[in-house]
Amino acid sequence: MLKIAHMKKEYWDVSDEQVVEKTGKKIAEWIKILDKFKAKEKKSNDVVAYLQTEYDVPRYWARTLTTLYLKSST
């Protein structure tokens, strides 16, 4: 199980509009992708790397999506 360090909420509390603008997909689409990847069972750095390599997501947004995903699934 992944553990998330305490982060300020504004780092991961983003809108669909922001996510679409920066990544081309809505939050719900990323949630499905991360579910399929079984992100909850992986290290957060591996999830970030997956988003960067497989979907060309910028590092900041890969980290934001990973944190958002893990926070929303707890």
C-alpha positions as CSV (number, residue, x, y, z in Angstrom):
1,M,0.0,0.0,0.0
2,L,1.3,3.4,-0.9
3,K,1.9,6.1,1.7
4,I,1.6,9.7,0.8
5,A,3.6,12.3,2.6
6,H,1.6,15.2,4.0
7,M,1.3,17.6,1.2
8,K,-0.6,20.9,1.0
9,K,-4.0,20.3,-0.4
10,E,-3.5,22.9,-3.2
11,Y,-0.8,20.7,-4.7
12,W,-3.3,18.0,-5.6
13,D,-6.7,19.7,-5.3
14,V,-7.0,20.6,-9.0
15,S,-9.9,21.1,-11.3
16,D,-10.9,19.0,-14.4
17,E,-10.2,22.1,-16.5
18,Q,-6.7,22.4,-15.2
19,V,-6.0,18.7,-15.7
20,V,-7.4,18.7,-19.3
21,E,-5.4,21.8,-20.1
22,K,-2.1,20.3,-19.0
23,T,-2.6,16.6,-19.8
24,G,-5.4,16.4,-22.4
25,K,-7.5,14.1,-20.3
26,K,-10.2,14.6,-17.6
27,I,-9.5,13.4,-14.0
28,A,-12.0,10.6,-14.4
29,E,-10.0,9.3,-17.4
30,W,-6.8,9.3,-15.4
31,I,-8.5,7.5,-12.5
32,K,-9.5,4.7,-14.9
33,I,-6.0,4.6,-16.3
34,L,-4.5,4.4,-12.8
35,D,-7.0,1.8,-11.7
36,K,-6.1,-0.4,-14.7
37,F,-2.4,0.1,-13.9
38,K,-3.2,-1.0,-10.3
39,A,-1.5,2.1,-9.0
40,K,-2.6,1.5,-5.4
41,E,-0.3,-1.5,-5.4
42,K,2.8,0.3,-6.7
43,K,5.3,2.8,-5.3
44,S,4.2,6.4,-6.0
45,N,7.5,7.1,-7.9
46,D,6.7,4.1,-10.2
47,V,3.2,5.5,-10.9
48,V,4.7,9.0,-11.7
49,A,7.3,7.4,-14.0
50,Y,4.5,5.3,-15.7
51,L,2.5,8.5,-16.5
52,Q,5.5,10.3,-17.8
53,T,6.7,7.5,-20.0
54,E,3.5,6.0,-21.2
55,Y,1.4,9.1,-21.5
56,D,4.0,11.9,-21.8
57,V,2.6,13.7,-18.7
58,P,4.9,16.4,-17.4
59,R,6.5,15.4,-14.1
60,Y,4.6,18.0,-12.0
61,W,1.3,16.8,-13.3
62,A,2.2,13.1,-13.1
63,R,3.0,13.7,-9.4
64,T,-0.2,15.7,-8.9
65,L,-2.4,13.0,-10.6
66,T,-0.7,10.3,-8.6
67,T,-1.4,12.1,-5.3
68,L,-4.9,13.0,-6.3
69,Y,-5.6,9.4,-7.2
70,L,-4.2,8.1,-3.9
71,K,-6.0,10.7,-1.8
72,S,-9.3,10.0,-3.6
73,S,-9.0,6.3,-3.1
74,T,-8.4,6.3,0.7
